Amino acid sequence: MSSKVWRAKGEYRKLKRKFTFSKEMIALKEAHVIEKIYSELGSRHRVKRRDITISEIAEIKPEEATNLELRRILGLESEL
């Protein structure tokens, strides 16, 4: 199986405020993307899984990625 590029959008609640997010990542399937989002937001922002709402997960073409680090991994950007 080959890895695919995914873009996930959603929001999370923390301290009675809502924050939106958009993340791009490489994964084999959608379930892996969901788990990675829960893991990253939980560790970086100390948010419980029940406070995270994922509204959209879509597979995108590698050329559509906007994350510079991800583009470098995919070989679309050259390092200086």
Secondary structure, DSSP 4 states (H G I P E B T S, - for coil): ---EEEEEEEEEEETTEEEEEEEEEEESSHHHHHHHHHHHHHHHH---GGGEEEEEEEEE-GGG---HHHHHHHTSS---
